[in-house]
Amino acid sequence: MIKELIEKAKFSLGSYEKLAEATGVRPSVVSEWKAGKRKPDAFKICYMAEIAGLNPLDTLAEVQAEIDKDNSSYWNKWRARRDSNPRPLPSEGSTLSS
């Protein structure tokens, strides 16, 4: 999934260099993410998802399940629960308890 996410975000921006600039890293870091040598942090995953036109939280869970092997069962459980009980995110200004 990380490779696909990077490709979709790159396609939206036009180049790896523009994706690197948008995420605040060197182009070599993007290449290392794609090759699995380094892992992007959660913010960068969500930001690339937005660039690619994907749901950031769903993408985060999917990518983390792939790259965080120690906790992949948690991420997959979260994805399954979200798929079975989709709820809209709270609107701006609302609280989780309302």
N, C-alpha and C positions, 0 to 999 in steps of 0.2 A: 504493500500500500504506500509506503514512503516514496518509492520510485515513481509511482503513478501520481501521487500528490505533487511532487516536485515537477514532473512533466506538465501537469495541468496548470500549475502556477506559472511555470516558464512560458507556456503557450499563451496564457492570458497577458503576460507582460512583454513577451517578445524575445527574451534571451535569458540565459543563466546570469549574465552580468547584471541585468535589471532586477532579477529575483534576488541576487546577492545584495544589491544596493537596498532594495526594499526591506530585506530582513536584517540589514545591518551587519552582514558578514562578508568575508572575501569570497570570490567565486570558487576558490579551492575548497572552502568549507562546504559549499553546496554540493560539490563533487564528492566530498567525503561522506556527507549525509546519504547521497544516492548510492554510494558504494557500501554503505553500512559500516564505515570506519569510525564515524562519529554520529551522535544522536542530537537532533534539534531539540530545544527545550519546548515545553508545552505552549508557550506564547507563540513561538515561531511556527509550530504546527498549526495552531488555530489561525494565525495570520495568513499562512500559505493557503489554508482552506478557504478563507474569505476571498483571497485573490482568485482562487480557482472556482469560486461560486458554489462551494460546498458548505454544509452545515459544520461550523467549527467544532462543536462538542462531539458530534458523532464521529467526525474525522479524527479528533484527538483520541477517542477511545479505540478506534480501529487501528490507528498508527501505533499507539502505545501497546496494544495487544501484540503487535508484530515486533516492536523493538525492545520492549521491556519484558523479556522472557520470564524473569523471576515473578512478575505480577500479572502475567497475561491472563490467568484465570479470573482475576478481579476485573480486568478491563472487559473481557468477554462476558462476564456476568452482568456488568453494567450495561453493555450493549444489548444483551438479551432482555433485560428488564426494561430498558428504554423502548425497545422495539415492541414489547408487549403492552406497554402502558405509556404511549406518547402523551406528554402534557406540554402545553405551550409554556414558554418561559414567562416569568412574571413581567408585567409591563413596567416601564420605567416609573419609579416613584412608589410602586407597591412593595409590600414586604412578603416574605415567604409565609408568614403566619396568616395573611389575609385570605 
